[in-house]
Amino acid sequence: MKEENHSQSAESYKEQGNAAIQRKAFEEAILHYTCAIKIDPQNSVLYSNRSFAFLKVQQYFLAMEDANEAIKLSPNWAKGYFRKAAIHHETEHYLQAIECYHKALEHAPNDQVIIEAIKTTAQKLHKDQKSDAQIPWVGAGVGIVVGVMVVIADYVYTNKPTLTHPILMAVMTIVIALIGYGVAKVCRYYIKCQRDSLLQPPIDLCPKEEYEKENLLENEHRNTPRYTKSQARQRYKKGKQ
């Protein structure tokens, strides 16, 4: 009977969470789903729902944790993989998203939502890969333009041009073009690092080990006997004897 009441209570929290999702009150939904999970921690649906709510408030690491837990509890359920794919898609990890969508499709072969998601993500992956290939060359092109402008400016606006030899002019232009290529490459690398950081765990401002150590020291301090001045004098005299 007790288990039945717990199940009903978890279901009640889940319904409240679903209602909060409909109102777009995602933080409130997270609280309701968390209460439900405390009562029924083996329910993969609760983790899936909370993962969606975390995704909506851009807590990608926590959303991924819940998606993985949903998959762990129900490995043959498509929704867990779909949640994980959605997180990868939102953080622009399109290749990983497609892999997860395909896993979801294995368990729900006729799901049109998953099929459309794969198509959309594949298009974004192609566009992203195209940017990786093209943007560095755009940077090189800009570098060439800047290099030519430097050479022209040196020839037109200075009394004694430094870049007088054609080979020196070409070398200067090539060097600036390479710098532009490198800067563009670094920018793309920085963007990918930023995407990866979205899935990193948040900074722990109070590590568990430090918290436990503080509690231990506090308990030791509380357990240390305290003496009055007269008791302290007596203990001092006994020590001298």
C-alpha positions in Angstrom: 0.0 0.0 0.0 2.9 2.3 0.9 4.5 1.7 -2.5 1.2 2.4 -4.3 0.9 5.7 -2.5 4.5 6.5 -3.5 3.7 5.7 -7.1 0.7 7.9 -7.1 2.7 10.7 -5.5 5.4 10.5 -8.1 2.8 10.5 -10.8 1.2 13.6 -9.3 4.5 15.4 -9.3 5.1 14.3 -12.9 1.7 15.7 -13.9 2.5 19.0 -12.2 5.9 19.1 -14.0 4.1 18.4 -17.3 1.7 21.2 -16.6 4.6 23.6 -15.9 6.2 22.6 -19.2 3.0 23.5 -21.0 3.2 27.0 -19.3 6.9 27.2 -20.2 7.8 27.4 -16.5 10.8 25.1 -17.0 12.4 25.9 -13.6 9.2 24.9 -11.8 9.0 21.8 -13.9 12.5 20.8 -12.9 11.5 21.0 -9.2 8.4 18.8 -9.7 10.3 16.2 -11.7 13.1 16.2 -9.0 10.5 15.5 -6.3 9.1 12.7 -8.4 12.5 11.2 -9.0 13.2 11.1 -5.2 10.1 9.0 -4.8 10.5 6.8 -7.9 14.2 6.9 -8.9 13.9 4.0 -11.4 11.4 5.8 -13.6 13.1 6.6 -16.9 10.2 8.9 -18.1 10.9 11.3 -15.2 14.6 11.6 -16.2 13.6 12.1 -19.8 11.1 14.9 -18.9 13.6 16.6 -16.6 16.3 16.4 -19.3 13.9 18.3 -21.6 13.3 20.9 -18.9 17.1 21.3 -18.3 17.6 21.6 -22.0 15.1 24.5 -22.2 17.0 26.4 -19.5 20.3 25.7 -21.3 21.7 23.5 -18.5 23.2 21.2 -21.0 25.4 19.1 -18.7 22.5 18.3 -16.4 20.2 17.6 -19.3 22.8 15.1 -20.7 23.1 13.5 -17.2 19.4 12.9 -17.2 19.3 11.7 -20.8 22.1 9.1 -20.0 20.2 8.0 -16.9 17.0 7.5 -18.9 19.0 5.4 -21.4 20.6 3.4 -18.6 17.2 2.6 -17.1 15.4 1.9 -20.4 18.0 1.0 -23.1 15.3 -0.1 -25.5 13.3 3.2 -25.3 13.8 5.6 -28.2 13.0 8.7 -26.2 16.2 8.6 -24.1 18.4 8.6 -27.3 16.2 11.3 -28.8 16.8 13.5 -25.7 20.5 12.9 -25.9 20.5 13.7 -29.7 18.5 16.9 -29.0 21.2 18.1 -26.5 24.0 17.4 -29.0 22.0 19.3 -31.7 21.4 22.3 -29.4 25.1 22.5 -28.6 26.0 22.1 -32.3 27.6 18.7 -32.0 25.8 17.6 -35.1 27.7 14.4 -35.8 27.0 13.0 -32.4 23.4 14.2 -32.7 23.0 12.2 -35.9 24.5 9.1 -34.2 22.0 9.4 -31.3 19.1 10.0 -33.6 20.0 6.8 -35.5 20.0 4.9 -32.2 16.6 6.3 -31.4 15.4 5.3 -34.9 16.5 1.7 -34.3 13.9 1.5 -31.5 11.3 3.5 -33.3 11.8 2.8 -37.0 8.7 4.6 -38.3 8.9 7.7 -36.1 8.7 10.6 -38.6 9.9 13.2 -36.0 13.2 11.3 -35.7 13.5 10.9 -39.4 13.0 14.7 -40.0 15.4 15.5 -37.2 18.1 13.4 -38.9 17.5 15.2 -42.2 17.7 18.6 -40.5 20.7 17.8 -38.5 22.5 16.3 -41.5 22.0 19.6 -43.4 23.4 21.6 -40.5 26.4 19.2 -40.2 27.1 19.7 -44.0 27.0 23.4 -43.5 29.2 23.3 -40.5 31.8 21.1 -42.3 31.7 23.5 -45.2 32.4 26.4 -42.9 35.4 24.5 -41.5 36.8 24.0 -45.0 36.0 27.5 -46.4 36.5 30.0 -43.6 40.3 29.5 -43.3 40.6 30.2 -47.0 38.4 33.3 -46.6 40.8 34.4 -44.0 43.7 33.8 -46.4 41.9 35.8 -49.1 41.4 38.7 -46.7 45.1 38.4 -45.8 46.0 38.6 -49.5 44.0 41.8 -49.9 45.6 43.3 -46.8 49.0 42.3 -48.0 48.5 43.9 -51.4 47.3 47.1 -49.7 50.4 47.1 -47.5 52.6 46.8 -50.5 50.8 49.6 -52.4 50.8 51.8 -49.4 54.5 51.3 -48.9 55.1 52.2 -52.5 52.7 55.2 -52.7 52.9 56.9 -49.3 56.6 56.5 -48.3 59.5 58.5 -49.7 61.7 55.4 -49.7 59.7 52.3 -50.2 60.9 49.3 -48.2 59.3 46.7 -50.4 61.1 47.4 -53.7 61.9 43.9 -54.9 59.0 41.9 -56.5 59.9 38.8 -54.6 59.9 40.7 -51.3 56.4 42.1 -52.2 55.2 38.6 -52.9 56.7 37.2 -49.7 55.0 39.9 -47.6 51.6 39.2 -49.3 52.0 35.5 -48.7 53.0 35.9 -45.0 49.9 38.1 -44.3 47.7 35.7 -46.2 49.1 32.8 -44.0 48.4 34.9 -40.9 44.8 35.4 -42.1 44.5 31.7 -42.7 45.8 30.9 -39.2 43.6 33.4 -37.5 40.5 31.9 -39.2 41.6 28.4 -38.2 42.0 29.5 -34.6 38.6 31.2 -34.7 37.0 27.9 -35.8 38.9 26.0 -33.2 37.7 28.5 -30.5 34.1 28.0 -31.6 34.4 24.2 -31.3 36.0 24.6 -27.8 33.1 26.8 -26.8 30.6 24.1 -28.0 32.5 21.5 -26.0 32.4 23.7 -22.9 28.6 23.7 -23.0 28.6 20.0 -22.0 31.2 20.4 -19.2 30.1 20.1 -15.6 29.5 23.4 -13.8 32.2 24.7 -11.4 31.8 23.1 -7.9 32.0 26.1 -5.5 31.9 23.8 -2.5 33.7 20.5 -3.2 32.4 17.5 -1.3 35.8 16.6 0.3 36.2 20.2 1.6 32.7 20.3 2.9 33.2 17.0 4.8 36.5 18.2 6.2 34.9 21.3 7.5 32.1 19.3 9.1 34.6 17.0 10.7 36.6 19.9 12.2 33.4 21.5 13.4 32.3 18.2 15.1 35.7 17.8 16.7 35.5 21.4 18.0 32.1 20.7 19.5 33.3 17.5 21.1 36.3 19.2 22.7 35.6 19.6 26.5 35.5 23.1 27.8 36.6 24.0 31.3 36.0 26.9 33.7 38.9 28.9 34.9 38.9 27.1 38.3 38.9 23.7 36.5 41.7 24.9 34.3 43.8 25.9 37.4 43.2 22.5 39.0 44.3 20.7 35.8 47.3 22.9 35.6 48.3 22.1 39.3 47.8 18.4 38.7 50.0 18.7 35.7 52.8 20.3 37.7 52.6 17.6 40.4 
